[in-house]
Structures are given as C-alpha cells and as structure tokens.
Amino acid sequence: MPIIASFMVPHPPMIVPEVGRGSEKQVAKTIASYEKVAEKIAVLKPETIIISSPHSVMYSDYFHISPGAGATGSFADFGAPQVKFDVEYDQELVNLLAQKAEASHFPAGILGEKRPELDHGTMVPLWFITKKYKDFKLVRTGLSGYDLLKHYEFGIMIKDSVEELGRRVVYVASGDLSHKLQPYGPYGFAKEGPEYDKRIMDVCSGARFGELFDFDENFCDKAAECGHKSFVIMAGALDGRAVEATQYSHEDVTGVGYGICSFMPKGDDSGRHFLEQRLKQVQDDLNAKRQKSDAYVRLARASAEYFVKNGDVMPLPDWVPDELLNKSAGAFVSIHKFGGLRGCIGTIAATQDNLALEIINNAVSAVSKDPRFEPVTQDELDYLDINVDVLGDAEPIKSPSELDAKKYGVIVQSGYKRGLLLPDLDGVDTVEQQIDIARRKGGIAPGDKIDLFRFEVVRHY
C-alpha cells in the first residue's frame, strides 16, 4: 500500500502552551492548521507515522534512522519537563529500510545514534497528533549533508519499503521555513528570507515537487531555512504519485516562517518521477556544456575520469595545445555535483614542468584527496561539472581595501600558516567573508597578525 497522506509542518516549541506560556497565541493560525492536520491523521488511522526532522541525529554523509523498540523525550530543554512522550518504533519498517539501504550501498541506516531521546522537531508534531490519535508506531529519520537529489532518493527508498510491507503510513515532514523574516526576530532579517518563504509555499501548495531542486544551496543558507531537505524526502516518498495539495496556513510574525500543507495521493502518475527527470536534465545540460569546453577544462575532465576509472595518473595527451605546454602557473581544479562543491584542490604557484601537468595532477587530487569529501566514484562522473582557475602572480597588499571579492583571490598568511580563497565564489559576497574563510582554511586564529596577498585568476568553464 502506498503512503496514504503526507504533511508539511513546522516545529517551534513555543507553540506548545506549556512552553509558550501565552506567547503561542501570536501564531493562532498555525495552531488551528496543526489541529486540522491532527484531525485528518486521526480519520486516516495510520498504522505508522514517519517523521523526518532536521533536529534528529544528523551526519554529513549518512541518513540516520532511529533504531530500537522506541524512545522517550520531553520539553525539559524548553522549560516544560512535564510534557513527555514515550513512543514505540515500527522496527519492521525500520529494519527493512536499513536493509534496502545496505543492499543498494545507499548511505542510510541505524548506526551512530548517540542521543536516543526524541528531538523537538519530532515532539512538536507528536504533541498535536497524539491529542487526536495515539494508535500508531513511529519511524524517525534525520537529514544529511548530501545534496537535494540524494534526499529525494532516500524518500523513494522509504516509499518502496512502505509499499513492500503494505503498511498504512502517513509521512510528516517537520521543518520551519526561513528564520530571517523580520528585523525583530531572533535571527534578524535577510532579503532571502521572505523570498524563500514565498517560493516554498508556492511550490508546495501546487505540489510542484520537481521545483524543490531549484533552490540553490547558498540561497537556502542565506534564508536560514530549516526544513527544505525534510520536504524533499517527503516529495521522494510520493514519487510517481498524483497529489492533491492543500495549503492551510503560513505565518511569519515571530520572524520565523511556519508553513502547513497537506498532500493527498490520488493514484499513479508517470509524469511525476522527478528524480529521473532531473538527472536526465542535468546530463543533457552538462553534455551541452562539455561541447563548448576549452582545452583547460577538457584536460581536467579527462584526467579526473581517467584516474577514477583506472586508479592512476593519466599520461599527457597528444592533443594538448602549446599554450598549456609552454606555460607554468598555479591552478585550481574545482568539481561540482548538482550545484554543490564535490572537490577543489589546487596550487598557489607552479609545481610541475608545465600548466598541462599542473591541471592533470590537480584534477587527480580534486577527485581523490580533498579531505572534505569521499573520493569520487565512477557512477558520479556523468554528473560532474568541472572548471579550472589559472592563477596569476600573488602580490602583497597593505589593507583589505585593496581587495575585491569578485575580482581578486586572497592569500592570508601568518608565519608558516597560509590560507587561500579564490575570487567570485557563490556565497562569498564581501571582502570580510573572503578573508575570514581564507584565514580559517589556513588555521590562523582571529587575533594572529596576518599578511595579505591578492591575485587574479583566469577561469575556464
């Protein structure tokens, strides 16, 4: 049996009267909508409720599914220890989901839980639901540091597990929207905040789940959203299903966005396999871009693919133009996948006999030695976007006023410590940000005396 209903809900603890102590009255619309959701769930009588929460156990490279027979929790951290929960987990569904993940080498499972207590992203929905309905088991899952498409894929795995067991299941995607909607809010204001809320409510109220992938990571960070990946998992759990969407409410009076929608499946729809569609679109776009790539990028891609497939450094090809053979310079090879960084390694100055060898070796390092990421695998190659930055000579500068985050890269040096940041990077809009990131990359403490250098790059796409 497919998932019978899904809901998008927020999780502010203050909405619980014992926590809010009267302040919850300012979000009366959200409370009324939440009660409608709980009433609808009670009518549906699910055997299991799945809740994805941004505040459950979270790893950068793993989707955690809470193990064991059950868990307890309370709002003690929010001044209301008397509000308690004791839930029973659906161990059969959890185990099947974990088994499917292991069998397909998907990074999800029941390992690594250090704090088994329920989180508030799970307890706030439970507070409303259990006032109306209690005869269910729970599956609780967290998010990860992976891209949005990986979260959608996890949702498809949840869908397949539910259908295999034939459970009556309701999916609850817990997540607040932007935290930067009002100047008086706890996180202040950013213009991206109301932009995010307007977009996400428009997309979700129309069940246009394919557009969830269009939210750029830097845009989401600036908006300080909370639940986007939770909503994407939910969308994956409804993959291939026609959906009737209803928006109940949206409020921003606290400076944080609270949106509530329901999604009622209405049968199969072959036009709603959004992961499949997006992967094809990505491949088509990258293939078109590769047709226009210059020799710098073609060489970096050839080197990266050769190493991933063969485990060795590619010999210098005979098609490399003289401009790469007769010049020496530092170069960075940057690799992106689905819009997110997948690897970036480079050299400040020349370390090889020519620029061609510099690019070849740095491409190898970018796919295999970036400490922030696992090595690139062969099944990722079709989805990699690669660019090459060739560095000009670094020149010392006397003050940050001589920098421009879009035009110049920066080197921050303190003694033997040195950090570098390229220019014109997404999400780096000011010189202060640029210097701070470069300093942290070099392990340089905020109070340490520093010297600054700038350089220009020629970027090849």
C-alpha positions, -999 to 999 in steps of 0.1 A, spaced: 0 0 0 14 35 -9 17 62 17 -18 74 24 -10 111 32 18 135 38 21 167 57 45 196 58 45 211 94 67 234 115 82 227 149 85 258 171 85 246 208 67 278 218 36 266 200 31 241 229 12 260 256 33 247 285 64 261 267 49 292 251 31 303 283 8 326 263 32 336 236 18 308 214 -13 329 209 5 351 183 6 321 159 -31 311 163 -34 304 126 -6 279 127 -21 262 158 -55 260 141 -39 245 110 -19 220 131 -51 208 147 -67 202 113 -37 181 104 -40 161 135 -77 156 129 -71 144 94 -45 119 106 -70 106 132 -95 100 104 -69 82 83 -59 59 112 -23 51 100 -5 21 115 28 40 113 38 77 111 71 86 96 86 119 108 117 134 92 133 160 114 162 185 110 169 181 147 172 143 148 206 126 145 224 142 115 256 133 97 272 148 67 274 115 48 247 93 63 209 93 68 202 82 103 171 61 111 164 58 148 168 22 160 154 1 188 120 -6 203 112 31 210 122 63 226 112 89 251 115 126 253 103 158 269 103 195 266 127 199 296 152 218 275 124 243 269 113 247 305 84 222 304 97 188 317 62 177 325 54 174 287 66 139 280 65 114 252 70 76 251 68 62 215 71 28 200 91 24 168 80 3 138 110 -19 140 99 -40 110 98 -10 87 130 5 101 148 -28 96 135 -32 60 146 4 52 180 -2 66 184 -35 47 174 -18 14 199 9 20 227 -16 27 218 -38 -3 220 -8 -26 250 8 -9 230 38 0 243 58 30 214 52 54 208 30 84 205 27 122 242 33 132 257 61 152 229 72 175 245 90 204 214 106 219 182 84 215 159 109 231 132 124 209 141 158 194 117 188 193 114 186 156 97 152 163 79 161 195 61 192 183 42 173 156 36 144 181 21 169 206 -6 178 182 -11 143 167 -14 125 200 -41 148 212 -63 133 185 -48 99 177 -24 75 195 -28 41 179 4 42 158 40 33 157 67 58 147 97 59 124 120 88 130 147 98 105 172 127 102 186 146 73 222 146 60 248 168 43 241 153 9 225 172 -20 188 175 -25 187 147 -51 201 123 -25 174 133 -1 147 126 -27 163 93 -34 161 85 3 124 93 1 119 69 -28 136 42 -7 111 50 21 82 47 -4 94 13 -17 98 0 19 63 11 29 48 -4 -2 66 -37 3 52 -41 38 18 -29 29 16 -5 59 -10 23 62 16 51 66 14 89 70 45 109 63 52 141 83 79 164 70 89 185 100 106 218 93 104 255 98 109 278 69 132 309 69 145 321 102 152 356 88 118 371 81 116 401 104 142 425 118 128 419 153 131 381 150 157 361 169 179 358 138 173 392 122 163 399 86 177 389 52 161 396 19 164 359 10 141 351 40 108 363 26 119 352 -9 124 317 3 90 315 21 71 328 -8 88 304 -32 85 273 -9 48 279 -2 41 284 -38 59 253 -49 44 231 -21 8 244 -24 10 234 -60 28 201 -53 54 210 -79 80 189 -62 104 190 -91 110 226 -84 123 218 -49 156 210 -66 158 246 -79 166 261 -45 203 270 -46 222 259 -15 236 294 -9 202 309 -12 188 285 13 218 293 37 212 330 34 175 325 41 184 303 71 157 278 63 153 247 84 131 221 67 139 221 30 156 187 29 128 173 51 103 184 25 124 169 -3 125 135 14 87 137 17 85 145 -20 106 114 -28 82 93 -7 54 104 -31 75 99 -63 53 88 -92 21 97 -75 -5 122 -84 -10 146 -54 -37 169 -43 -21 197 -23 -38 220 2 -21 250 19 -35 255 54 -15 285 66 17 305 65 28 328 93 59 349 98 50 370 129 78 356 151 105 362 124 105 325 116 83 310 88 57 284 97 40 267 68 15 239 68 3 219 38 -12 185 32 -5 162 3 -31 135 -5 -20 109 -31 -46 103 -59 -31 74 -79 -1 68 -101 13 95 -124 42 86 -147 49 123 -152 59 128 -115 91 108 -114 111 140 -105 145 125 -97 146 106 -130 136 138 -148 162 159 -130 190 135 -136 183 135 -174 181 173 -174 215 175 -156 231 151 -180 217 170 -210 229 203 -197 264 190 -188 267 174 -222 259 206 -240 284 225 -218 311 199 -225 307 205 -262 318 241 -255 346 235 -230 381 247 -238 413 226 -236 419 235 -200 386 220 -188 387 191 -213 421 182 -199 409 184 -163 379 162 -170 399 137 -190 424 134 -161 397 131 -134 378 104 -154 410 85 -162 420 84 -125 386 74 -112 383 46 -138 419 34 -137 434 45 -103 464 60 -120 476 94 -133 468 99 -170 497 103 -194 500 137 -211 476 135 -242 490 144 -276 461 168 -283 471 193 -256 477 228 -272 511 246 -269 497 273 -247 494 246 -219 528 231 -226 548 263 -228 534 280 -197 538 273 -159 514 285 -133 494 275 -102 460 262 -110 429 251 -91 405 224 -104 370 227 -89 344 200 -92 307 205 -85 278 180 -85 242 190 -86 253 226 -78 272 217 -47 310 215 -43 324 180 -47 361 187 -46 386 215 -51 423 212 -50 450 235 -65 484 250 -62 493 286 -55 523 285 -78 537 261 -104 548 227 -91 550 209 -124 570 215 -156 541 230 -174 505 240 -169 491 209 -186 508 187 -160 496 211 -132 460 206 -143 463 168 -147 477 163 -112 454 188 -95 424 171 -112 435 138 -97 438 155 -63 404 171 -66 386 138 -71 406 118 -46 424 139 -20 401 167 -9 398 160 29 362 174 30 348 147 7 349 110 -1 368 101 -33 346 105 -64 332 72 -77 327 61 -113 289 63 -111 292 101 -104 312 110 -134 282 118 -157 270 144 -132 303 163 -125 307 199 -136 344 209 -137 362 243 -140 398 253 -139 412 285 -124 447 296 -136 463 318 -110 482 350 -117 512 361 -96 503 369 -60 512 405 -49 513 418 -13 488 444 -2 487 467 27 450 465 36 417 448 28 406 480 9 428 468 -20 407 436 -23 376 429 -43 358 396 -36 346 393 -72 379 402 -89 407 391 -66 416 359 -48 432 363 -14 460 347 5 461 352 42 495 344 58 507 342 94 541 328 99 542 294 82 504 292 81 487 302 49 451 301 36 438 308 1 404 316 -13 396 320 -50 376 351 -62 340 352 -73 326 323 -53 289 317 -46 280 328 -12 312 349 -7 299 385 -12 323 406 9 360 411 14 355 404 51 339 370 44 367 362 19 395 370 44 377 351 73 373 320 52 409 320 39 421 326 75 401 296 88 413 274 59 449 282 70 442 275 106 450 311 116 434 324 148 414 356 147 439 376 168 470 365 149 490 390 129 484 384 92 499 395 59 476 397 29 482 389 -8 459 392 -38 459 375 -71 438 374 -102 426 343 -120 415 333 -155 385 309 -150 378 283 -176 344 266 -178 
